[in-house]
Amino acid sequence: MHNDYLATPFLANFWLDDAGRVRRVVVDYRTAGGGRVIVDAGFSNFGAKVNLAVPPAKDIQDITP
């Protein structure tokens, strides 16, 4: 898992709507270990309520490299 993190900045593409809000982010890079990470995230439902409850400790896992 450690090889999936980059130690340097990487490129990301952002799409904004007419209100200047980020609607989509796409990241695609190769890791030091030769793997490929692709993230394609879309954002919607602006203004919707967000559940900020912390999950139980047994459901949390630290993945820090």
C-alpha positions, 0 to 999 in steps of 0.5 A: 500500500505504501507504494500507492502514495506519491511523495510529489505533487501530481496532476488532477483535472477539475470541472467547475459549474457556473457557480464555481463549484467543483463538479468532477475531479479526475486523477490518473497516475503511476505509483513508484511500485508500478501500479496505477491509481485512477480516481474519478469523483463526481460531486452533486447534491450541494446543500444536502445535509451531511451525516457527521457522526463518527463511526465506531472505533472498530470500523476505522482503519489507519492506512497512513503509509 
